[in-house]
Amino acid sequence: MTFAPIMLCPWRGRLKVLLATLMLVLFISWLYFLLGNLEYGPSLLPSPCFGEQPKRYLDHEALASQVRKVEEENHLLRLQLSQSQAQERMDSNQQGSSFVENQEVLGDKSSNHTGCPKQRMVQKCELIHVAIVCAGYNASRDVVTLVKSILFHRKNPLHFHLITDHVAQKILQTLFQSWMVPSVHVSFYNADDLKAEVSWIPNKHYSGIYGLMKLTLTKALPSDLSKVIVLDTDITFATDVAELWAVLGKFSDKQVIGLVENQSDWYLGNLWKNHKPWPALGRGFNTGVILLLLDRLRQMGWEQMWRLTAERELMSMLSTSLADQDIFNAVIKRNPALVYQLPCFWNVQLSDHTRSEQCYTEVSDLKVIHWNSPKKLRVKNKHVEFFRNLYLTFLEYDGNLLRRELFGCANLPSLSSGQFQQALEELDEDDPCYDFRRQSLIRHRVHLFFLQYEFPAMTDAADVTLVAQLSMDRLQMLEAICKHWIGPISLALYMSDAEAQQFLRYAQASEVLRSRRNIAYHIVYKEGQFYPVNFLRNIALKNAQTPYVFLTDIDFLPMYGLYDYLRTTILQLELPHRKAALIVPAFETLHYRLTFPKSKAELLSMLDMGSLYTFRYHVWPQGHAPTDYAKWRTATVPYRVEWQPHFEPYVVVRHDCPLYDQRFVGFGWNKVSHVMELDAQEYEFLVLPNAFIIHMPHAPSFDISKFRLSSSYRDCLETLREEFHQDLSRKYGAAALKYLTAERSL
């Protein structure tokens, strides 16, 4: 018994030595880190989240290796100490486990920084999935700005899952196909197939039935898709979306939804007297940015869960006020363990009277900006000017610059981009006409139906659309044309991203244009050095919605009543049963101010007085001479004329007419080639006796100036003409030889 204290004393001494040694090792390790961090800035200790630090912290691998070596040498000492303290740590962990679990459920409300235990880095070429619900013309424009902000920052391949109505799908499908962004894949899902899932829910929100679609994503998206980021269309990214994707790796086993707390007082129920919001946990959550673990949601029966919750709450609430957000919050109220609370910088909500300013102290804190007020850019916020400028940067950013490769990642296959690259490789860069040939191959980005357009409710067999193209310098002609032509119009506008926004503001401010819903504006984004006139014409032609089209130019004003006259004439001539091109005689004035003739008699009087002329009679008479203006003066019924070289009248034809030849860019032969092909297809040319258009004066275009000043330009045009003749002969055989013979006889 007396030996026990004597035997314990040496062990206690050794224990003290071990503790002192361990403390010394920890102090040395701390000192190494301290010195390393002082070299790069004010931070005294490394962040516990190495995955979230700048690259400079990761460059100290050698230092970290040295520290690890010291620690390994003392591993046995630590092991002995850990055994003596194991029971104490176990008890401590058991006491703290419930606290950790509660923090995992809601995140850290006092901080804008996510916790570190579950942090993982996104692999270099890992595919990131993003889902967006989009319906209508305005939302389609918003989606483009959102996508631009994502593409600007992204370093990973992306797969966009778009739940759309038929309008948005037509617009966005064409846009993405023509955009050809490497490593971006887009899938479309028909929103009409999902309407039955949510149409029974009364909704007061301005988003309508589409504001409820996010509830159906477990059913709408592919069954093998396990996780997705879900975004509203009024979102702007200020960082790489991969950072948000990485947060999915932090979810606990129970968490399935990642959301940011709502930053307004809506769900607190104190905004006005008798304000009764849907049930929510605390301030509730905003659903503008959502992280979803789809596989877990399917396993737990998400569809039944939200349906039962909605049915129960609608018994007292009668309708939703904030669409899907109300139902998400009601579900979370009953099942708080489902949600992972994201730091609020992942959804800085710019609506009136919010706490959004608490989400950031530095510009670098901003991750995602959410314009969730109906006022959008006019919202009241202390820093709204900064946010507005950030949004406008992406709104007007040149989307062509976002076609950058992700080096080291295999590009998703794209037939269009592959064909374009192959065609480019086949071009000879030493060819004097290389620039012309390259321009004709460019696949321009196209945004169809840029503004709202009302498709014809009923099909009119004789209806006709005015088809034209223009650039920013001809914008002033639009209002005048609208006053002369009441029928549908299809326009292709060649503009930069910034010019497209200027046009949007112009159209929305114009009473004349704002009142029209039968004008289809199709934006073709600028690229290359030549004006792609025939590509533009084809875009406008292919997207006309009527059986007949009037192929004209933007500088011409139609006579008053021409729309009704053409419809009547189409029926009288039984055009649906014959292959004909109706010629509308063209005239011009040199006066910027013109008293427009109200009839053929007035036009003839002005022609005799010299205030009007037949179009281009003094510089290019062969272009319209075959119209036979002398005969037209006294004609009372349509008369037939024959094709002649260089003939380029403005015609009304069936919608299924040949497309324009896109090799002709800039100035020269763009209409002549089209009329020649109409003749090759045996269209008969009929001149209308009581129809006319008048060309209004304008400054010469840049392309016509190049044509006049550059001999190489004219030489290339001649080369393209010869190649067109050869292609026409191959396509139509011996019948097309007359065009080559006629050209050579001139």
RATAFEN-V616089 format. One line per field, one symbol per residue. phi: phi as a letter, one per 20 degrees, with the letter a starting at -180 (. if undefined). psi: psi as a letter, one per 20 degrees, with the letter a starting at -180 (. if undefined). A space follows every 10 residues. Layout:
# RATAFEN-V616089
phi = ???
psi = ???
This chain:
# RATAFEN-V616089
phi = .fegfffffg ffffffffff ffffffffff fgfffffffd qffecfffdf fdeffffefe ffffffffff fffdgfffff ffffdgffff fffffeffff fffffdmefe cedffdgdfb effgdfeddc dbebbnffff fffffgfgff ffefccfcce ddecefffff fffffffefl eflcdcddcf fffdgffcff efcefffmff fdfffeffef egfeeebbed cffedcedbf ffffgffgfe fffeeccdbe gfedegfemc fbfmfceffb emfncedfcc dceffffffe mggfffffff fffffdembe ddlffffgff ffgecfffdd efgffeafee dfmdefffeb ccgfffdcdc eeegflfefe bgdfffffff ffgfgdffff feeefefndf fffcffffff fffffffefe fgdgffffff egeffcdflf dgcefgfced fdfcdfdbca cgfdffffff fffeceefcc cddebeffff fffgffffee ffffeeddde ddedffandd fegfffgfff ffdfddfccd ecdfeddfff nfgffffffg ffelfgdbdb deeegdcbce dfdceffebf ffffffffen eccfflfecb fffcgffmff ffgdfccgce cdfcgmfbfe cdcffeffff eefedmdomf egfffffgff emfeedeefc cacceefaff ffffffffed ffffffffff ffffgfffff fdmffeffff ffffef
psi = hiighhhhgh ghghhhgggg gghgghgggh gghghghhhj aiphqqqinh ijqrhhhiik hgghhgghgg hhhjghgggg ghhhjghghg gghhhihhgg ghhhgiaohi qjpqrhhjpq qpqgkppppp ppppprgghh ghhggghghg hhiqjqqqop oooqrhghgg ghggghhhgl pqkpqpqqpo hhiihhhiii oppiqiibhi iihhhjhhhh qqhjohqqpp qrilqppjrp ihgghhhhii qrhipippqq qpjrjgiikj hrpjpnrqqq ociaqpkhpp ppnhghgghj lgghghgggg gghihhhhrq hkchhggghh ghhhmhihpo oqqiiimoom rqlrkhiiiq hqhihpgppo mjqhidijqp qhkhgghghg ghghgjpohh ijlqqnpipp qqpogghghg hghghiqoii phkghghghi ipnqppnqlh rppoqphqpo ijqpppprqr ahijhiiggg ghhhoiaqpo ppporrgghh hggghghhip hghhipjkoo popoqppriq omghggghgh ghjqjrhqqo oaqiippqqp jhghgggghg ghjlhijrnq oppopprqqj phppoppirh ghghghghij iqqqpkhihm hihjhihmhg hhhiqiqqqq rqqqpjpmrp qprqhkrqrq oihorcppjh hghghhhghh jkppoppphk qqqppqqrqq rhhhghghho hhghghhggh gghggghhgh hjbhhihhgg ghghi.
